[in-house]
Amino acid sequence: SQTFAGPVHAPGSDDYDRERAAIKGFRPDPMLVAEATGADDIRAALAWANRHDVPVAVQSTGHGTVIGSDGGLLVKTHRLATLLVDPDRRVATAGAGVRWGSVLDAGTPFGLAPLCGTSAEVGVAGYTLGGGFGWLARRFGLAADSLLRAELVTADGKQLTVTPEAHPDLFWAIRGGGGNFGVVTSLEFRLYPVSTVVAGSMTYPFQRAADVLAAYRDWTQPDELSVTVVLTRSPDGPRLAVHAVYTGDPDAAAGALAPLRAAAGEPESESFARLSFPEIDLPSLYPANFEIFREVSDSLVATLTDLVTDRVAVPADEVELHRWAGAMAEVGPGTGPAGHRDVPFAVTVDGAPESADPIRPYATGGTFLNFCKDPARTPTAFTAANYERLRQVKRTYDPDNVFHRNFNIPPAETPGSDAATGLSR
């Protein structure tokens, strides 16, 4: 039998409590926590779980954990932390335990940046497999689009190298389909020539909220510019801010922002500065609610404005309106399944689930896997055609749905089986 070389922790130890923890205090109760040191450990863990009929969950940083590994085997991949940067090819190769901060540190001396999110503490693997939307997405696409190669272990213990030429169906699926198809041990992805950016915020009187939202809606911004309008509830009354990152020629940043500034009026304050890409210090949000919209009507503008006031039954803590589109909307024959790329607007709402109820009638009903908090909504993270194709790939590489303690995509039905139900040990 295969031997697991890494540390294994049982309930009752300090290491167990540390390793089982996930983001925001979510604390699953696995039977065992196994810290993998390589692909052989992952193969051994999967074989052990199969022999003992124990469910398996996989976690690196825990930022995307929403399904507990209670009573099962929790495989941790954070020890797979090797990182190599090839500045000539503009490529990074990162183990499954690498966080974005390490990639930023390695790429910045060469003037290169990854398609990371707003937090350096988030893991590369889970973020990329779930799609990956960040400040550079409008210019260069989603993080999943930058993926060139992956090493992974399948449910039956095979170690595969996955590229557009090798297992192309699996390569397509992992670029947005999450951890449904295997345990990734390493990813190779593109880096981009972004060094100096212009980033900062403008604040406005909250009375300007509807006008600023409408101006933002009607403005066609360049792909080099990523902007969010943020409404925040506070003890001193609701607040309004605009956060922006410009990744083109820094001398052109003021002109790029000028149309919004002209429409929105003079800000109360602003804090734009030239920074290196890792120095961007704008608020990170792990939203409780996320919805996408084909249009932002005047009625939706009014509803968004009300969400952080006492005019609604359950006020939100914070609301952000994002314009997607740009490079992330470009779809080609090899584009992965991440997201609804033809939908131009997204809203994140931080607060109780019901705080987003007033905006849901305006939404498409779709979501984005990285921002989804309800596993029951997993199918809505994809187009109907892509979801069915993902289920076919799942049937090929994980027909028994071993990897189901996640945002699960059950295998497509095989005649005479119950695979379509997602039933698994």
N, C-alpha and C positions, 0 to 999 in steps of 0.2 A: 504494500500500500504506500501511497505517497505521504511524505512527511512535511508538516507545516513548520517552516523555520522561524517565522516571526513570533512576536509575543502574543499570547492568548490570555484573555482576562475573563474571570468568572465574577458573578455578582458578589459584592461585599468588599472589593478592593478599591483603593483610590484610583488606580489606573482604569478600572472598569467604569467608574463614574465619569472620569474625564473623557474617555474615548467614546462613550455612548451618547454624549451630549450633542445636540444639534443647535442650529441658530434659534434665537429668541426663546431659549429655555426649554425647547421641546426635548423631552427626555424619554426615549424609548427604553424598553426593558428586555433586551435580548438575552437568550440563554448563555451565549458566549460572544465576546468581541475578539476578532482575530485581525491583527495588524499585518497585512501582507507586505513582504519585502521584495516581491517580484512575481512574474507570471506563474512560476512553479507553485508558489504559495496559493495563488488564486485557484489553480487547478486542484490542489490538494483540498482546499476549503470546499470547493464545489463537489468534489468526490465524497468528502465526509458527509456533507449535508444530504447528498443523494442516498448514501448508505443508511443514514439514520432518519430519513424522511423528515428533515428539518427545513423550514423555509429560509431563504437567503435574502438579505438586504445588503446593498453596497453603498458606502458613503466615504467621501473624502473630507471636505470641510464641514458638511452638514447644512450648508446654506439652502439647499433645495429640498431638505427632508420634510415630508409631510405625512408619510406613512411610517408608523412605528415598526421596529424589528422585534416586537414583543414575542418572546418565546422562541425566537429563531437565532440564526447565526448572522451577526453583523460583521461584514468584511470591510475593514478600513484600508484605504489606498493611499493615505497621506504620506507614508514612508517612501513612495515612489516619486522622489523629488528631484531627479536628475534633470538639468536644464542645459541645453546647448543652443547657442545663437550663431548662425552663419550670416555675417553682415553682407557678404558678397552676393549670396542668393536671396537675402532678405527673408530668411526662414528661421523659425525657432522650433526646436523639438523638446517637448515638455512631458515629464512623467505625470501620471494621474494625480499626484499629490501636490503639484506645483500650483502656487497662487499667483494671481496677476501681478502683485507687487514685485515678485522676483523677475518676471518677464520684463516689466518696466525698467527695473534696475539694470538688467542685462542689455536691453535694446537702446536705452537713452544715450549712452556714449557714442553710438553709431548713428544717432538721429533717426532711430527706428521706433515705431510704436505698434503694439498689438491692438486688435479690435476688442479691447476689454470694456468692462462696465464702469460704474462709478466708484466701486470699492476695490482697493488693492488686496483685500483679505479674501475675496471670492476665489474659488478654485477654477483653474483653467478648464478642466474636463467637463464638469457638470454644466458650467456656463455655456461652453461651446456646443455640447450635445443638445442642449435645450434651445439653441438658436443664437442667443448672445446679442443683445441690443445695447449699444453704448453711444458715447459722444461722436464716434467716427462712423456710425452706421450709415448715415445719410450720404457720406462721401465715398465709403468703401464697401458698404454692405454689412451683413450680419457676420458675427464671428464664425458661425457654421459655414459661411461661404468661403472663408479663408482656409479651411481645412484641406490639407494636401494628402495626408496619410494617417492611418491609425493602426496601432497594435492592440489587439484585444483577445480575450479568452471567451469562447462561446460556452453555452450551457453544458455542452457535452465535453468540455475540457480541451477543445482544439485551440491552438494559438495561431491566430490569423494576422497577416499583414493586409490591410484593406486600403485600396487606392481606386482611382477611377478605372483602372484596368484590371485589378485583382479584386474579385467579389464586388463588382460595381453596384449591384443591388443593395448590398450591405453598406457600402460607402455612401450611397444616396440616403439610406435610412438613418444613419447615425448623425447626419447633418441636420438635426432638428428633432429627431425622434426620441431623444433622451436615452436613458440607460436600459432600454428594453431588449437589446440585441446581443449583449455581451458585457464583460467587464473590461473597460478600456485601461490599458497600462501605459500608453504613450500616444501623444498627438504631435503631428508636424503641421505647422500652419504658417501662413504668410505674415510678414511684418511690413509696415508701411512707412514711407518717408515723411514722418510728422515729428518735428522737433519743437519749434516755437509756435505757440498758439496765443490767441487773445481770448481771455475768458473773464467772466465776472457776472455781476448782477445789476439790475436797475430796480428800484422800488418806487411805487406809486401810491397815492391815496386810494384806499379801497373803493371809494366812490367811482373810481375810474375802471373798475374791474370789467364791467360789461363792454366798455369801449375798447379796452386793451385786448380782451378775448376776441372781439369781433375783428379788430385790426389784424391780429395774429392769424385768424381764420382766413382772411381775404388776401393775405400777403403771400406772394410766391418767393420764398427765400432760396438763396443759392445752396447747392448741396454741401458746400464747405462750411455752412453755418447750421448749427444745431441749437435750437431754442426751446425752452419750456416756460409756460406761464404757470405760476404757482400761487395758489390761494391758501392761506394758513389761518387757522383759528387760534386765537391767543387770549389771555385774560384781559389784555388791553384793547381788544376788538380785532376783527379780521384784518389780515394784511395781504398785500399784493406785491409780487416780485416777478421779474423776468430774469431767468438764468440763460446765459448764452456762451457757446464755445465756437470760435472761428478758427478753422484749420488751414485756411489758404494763406496768401501773402499777408503778413501782419499789417502792412501798410494799407491794405484794402479793407480791413475789418470795420472801420468807421463807416465807410460807404455801404458795406453790406447791411449794417444795422440801421442805416439812415431811414429807409422807408417805414420800418416799425416805429422808430423814435418819432418820426413826423406824424404818424397816425395816432400814436398813443399819447403824445404830449410830453412836456418836460418832466423827467423823473424827479422825485424828491432826493434821491441819492443814487450814485452808481459807483462801481468798483472794478472797472475793467483794467486789465494789466496784461502785458506780455509775459508769458510764463513758458517754462518747459512743459511738455505734455503731462508728466507725472505730478506737476505742481498744481494742477487744477484742483481747487478745493471748494467744490460746490456740494450742497447736501446730497447724501445718498438716501434712497427711499426703498424699503422693502414693502411694497404696498400690500394692504390687506385685500384690495379689490382692484381689478383691472378690466377695462372694457375697450373695444375698438369701435370706430364710427366712420361711416362713409361720408358724412357731412356734419358740420356743426351749425345747426340752425339757430336763429335768434332765441327760440324757446329753450334750446339746450344751453345756450350762453347764460340765460337767466337762471336756469336750474343749477348750473355749475356755480354761479355766483352765490346762490342761496345755500349751498351745501355747507359752508363754514360759518353760517349765521344761525340765529335762533328761529329763523323762519321755517326750518325743517324739524321734524320730530326727533331725528337722531343726527345731529351735526357731525361732519367729518373733521378730523384733525388737520388734514392737508389734502389738497386736490391739485393735480398737475395735468395740464393739457400739452400733449406732445404732437408735433407733426412728424410722421414717419416718411414714407416715400423716398425720393432720391435713389441712391444706388441700391438700397435694400429692396426696392420695388422691382428691380430688373430681374426678369425670369428667363432662363435659357434652358436648353434640353437637359443639362446636367444639374440644374439648381435643386438643392435639397428641399425637404418638405417643410422647413421651418416657416411658420407664420402664414398670415393672410396678406400677401404682399401688395394686393391692389387696394387695400384699405388705408387711407391717408392719415387718419387721426387716432390717437389713443389717449385715454384718461386713466390715471392711477388715483385711487382714493385710499388714503390711509385712515383707518378707523374701524368701527364695528362693521360686520358684513352688511347690515341693513342701512348703513350710512350711504351706500351707493345705490340703494333701491330707486331713488328718483331719476337717475340717469339711464337705468337699464332699458326703459322703453325706447330710447333713442339709439341704442347700441345694436350691432349686428348679431350679437350672441356668440361671436367668436372670441378667442383669447390667444395668448402667447404662452408657450410652455414654461419659459423661465419665470413668468409673472403669475402663473396659475397657482391658486391655493387649494382648489377643490379637485381632487382626483377624478370625481365624476364628470368633470368638464373636459377631460383629456381629449375626447374626440373633437371638441370644438376648437382645439388649437391648430387644426389642420383643415385644408379643404377636404370635401368629401372624397374626391378622387385620390388625394394623397393619403388619407387615412386608410382607405381600402388597400392601397398599395403597401403601406406600412404593415398591415395585418398579413399580407402575403409574405413579406420578408420575414416577419415574426414566425410564421409557420415553418419557414425554411430553416431558420437558425435557432429558434427556441420553441419548438412545437408543444412542449409541456408547460410553457409559461413559467419557467423557473424564475425568471426576473420579472416578478409581478408586484413586489413591494415598492412601488414607484408610481409615476403617472403612467398607468399600465395601458399598453396596447395589446389586447388579446390576439392570439393567432387566428388567422382566417379559418373558417370551418372546413374540415375535411369530411367528405361524405362518410356517415356512419360513426362519427366521433362527436365528443362534446367540446372540441377545442374552441368553438366560438363563444362559449360561456366564460372563458377565462378561468375555468376551474383548474386548480393545481394544488400540489401538496402544500 
